[in-house]
Amino acid sequence: MAQIIAVANQKGGVGKTTTAVNLAACLAEAGRRALIVDLDPQANATVGLGVDKKALPLSTYEVLLGGAPASEAIIELGDHALHLIPSSPALTGAEIELVPVLAREQVLVRALAPLAEHYDFILLDSPPSLGLLTLNALTAAHGLLVPIQCEYYALEGISALLDTVKRVQGSLNPGLVVYGILLTMADARTNLTEQVIANVRDYFGSQVFQTVIPRNVRLSEAPGFGQPIINYDATAPGAGAYRALAKEVMDREEASSGQGTGSAHSVGAA
């Protein structure tokens, strides 16, 4: 059964979509069956994987609003076991259109249920907000992966996200855990990056992944060519970092399976 991971942070520009796309690609490269579900109306994950968001017969909009089963919206990508349920501009209206829907926070849970046995990992790329789309992602997920940029205001807004997680745990998804905190856009040449990394590790402890994603030009260029970094430049530092992250994720899952307990964490500081 798939491990469903919501990649979320209501703060934009922290590497959320970059992480969803490249982690999924590296998991697929390692032989894991991986599915990305693009829940962001901006459709950056969709475009970043070379799919034209304006020429889609089906997208997450139709999946969420009942127009099609999720299985029919899946696109197979490249040579790896990497699949995508794309987003489209139509998803912009979904927040409003979902309001009158019965159990609107659980629409994605029901949509993904038939797919769980076909994948090892399902990554949910959430929009940079705490609206109904992100709430659906948190309700459907087993764990939350939070990218945090290595900048001065790194922890700004995280408390609001974790408060939302607690509310979801209390009423919609008791099994939801913080799967991990990922430090992104690190510049090893600056003292600020070192200070941010130290502060985040002090606050979140073992919840923080050992892998740190560097600020890397090739990593920034790859979406413009519709490719994950391992396809665009397999030797780039960003490719090595996301392969290392994928190994951490797979190691956690293997440890969880072997011990019968998860390696993710409860909400809050460790």
Secondary structure as the mmCIF struct_conf table of DSSP 4:
data_model
#
loop_
_struct_conf.conf_type_id
_struct_conf.id
_struct_conf.beg_label_comp_id
_struct_conf.beg_label_asym_id
_struct_conf.beg_label_seq_id
_struct_conf.end_label_comp_id
_struct_conf.end_label_asym_id
_struct_conf.end_label_seq_id
HELX_LH_PP_P HELX_LH_PP_P1 ALA A 2 ALA A 2
STRN STRN1 GLN A 3 VAL A 7
BEND BEND1 GLN A 10 GLY A 15
HELX_RH_AL_P HELX_RH_AL_P1 LYS A 16 GLU A 29
TURN_TY1_P TURN_TY1_P1 ALA A 30 GLY A 31
STRN STRN2 ALA A 34 ASP A 38
TURN_TY1_P TURN_TY1_P2 PRO A 41 GLN A 42
HELX_RH_AL_P HELX_RH_AL_P2 ASN A 44 GLY A 48
TURN_TY1_P TURN_TY1_P3 LEU A 49 GLY A 50
TURN_TY1_P TURN_TY1_P4 LYS A 53 LYS A 54
BEND BEND2 ALA A 55 ALA A 55
BEND BEND3 PRO A 57 PRO A 57
HELX_RH_AL_P HELX_RH_AL_P3 THR A 60 LEU A 64
TURN_TY1_P TURN_TY1_P5 LEU A 65 GLY A 66
BEND BEND4 GLY A 67 ALA A 68
HELX_RH_AL_P HELX_RH_AL_P4 ALA A 70 ALA A 73
STRN STRN3 ILE A 75 LEU A 77
TURN_TY1_P TURN_TY1_P6 GLY A 78 ALA A 81
STRN STRN4 LEU A 82 ILE A 85
HELX_RH_3T_P HELX_RH_3T_P1 PRO A 89 GLY A 93
HELX_RH_AL_P HELX_RH_AL_P5 ALA A 94 GLU A 97
TURN_TY1_P TURN_TY1_P7 LEU A 98 PRO A 100
BEND BEND5 VAL A 101 VAL A 101
TURN_TY1_P TURN_TY1_P8 LEU A 102 ALA A 103
HELX_RH_3T_P HELX_RH_3T_P2 ARG A 104 GLN A 106
HELX_RH_AL_P HELX_RH_AL_P6 VAL A 107 LEU A 112
HELX_RH_3T_P HELX_RH_3T_P3 ALA A 113 HIS A 118
BEND BEND6 ASP A 120 ASP A 120
STRN STRN5 PHE A 121 ASP A 125
BEND BEND7 PRO A 128 GLY A 131
HELX_RH_AL_P HELX_RH_AL_P7 LEU A 132 ALA A 140
BEND BEND8 HIS A 142 HIS A 142
STRN STRN6 GLY A 143 GLN A 149
BEND BEND9 CYS A 150 GLU A 151
TURN_TY1_P TURN_TY1_P9 TYR A 152 GLY A 157
HELX_RH_AL_P HELX_RH_AL_P8 ILE A 158 SER A 171
TURN_TY1_P TURN_TY1_P10 LEU A 172 LEU A 172
TURN_TY1_P TURN_TY1_P11 PRO A 174 GLY A 175
STRN STRN7 VAL A 177 ALA A 186
TURN_TY1_P TURN_TY1_P12 ALA A 188 ARG A 189
HELX_RH_AL_P HELX_RH_AL_P9 ASN A 191 PHE A 204
HELX_RH_3T_P HELX_RH_3T_P4 GLY A 205 GLN A 207
STRN STRN8 VAL A 208 PRO A 214
HELX_LH_PP_P HELX_LH_PP_P2 ARG A 215 ARG A 215
HELX_RH_AL_P HELX_RH_AL_P10 VAL A 217 GLU A 221
HELX_RH_3T_P HELX_RH_3T_P5 ALA A 222 PHE A 225
TURN_TY1_P TURN_TY1_P13 GLY A 226 GLY A 226
HELX_RH_AL_P HELX_RH_AL_P11 ILE A 229 TYR A 232
TURN_TY1_P TURN_TY1_P14 ALA A 234 THR A 235
BEND BEND10 ALA A 236 ALA A 236
HELX_RH_AL_P HELX_RH_AL_P12 PRO A 237 GLN A 259
BEND BEND11 GLY A 260 THR A 261
BEND BEND12 SER A 263 SER A 263
STRN STRN9 HIS A 265 HIS A 265
BEND BEND13 VAL A 267 GLY A 268
#
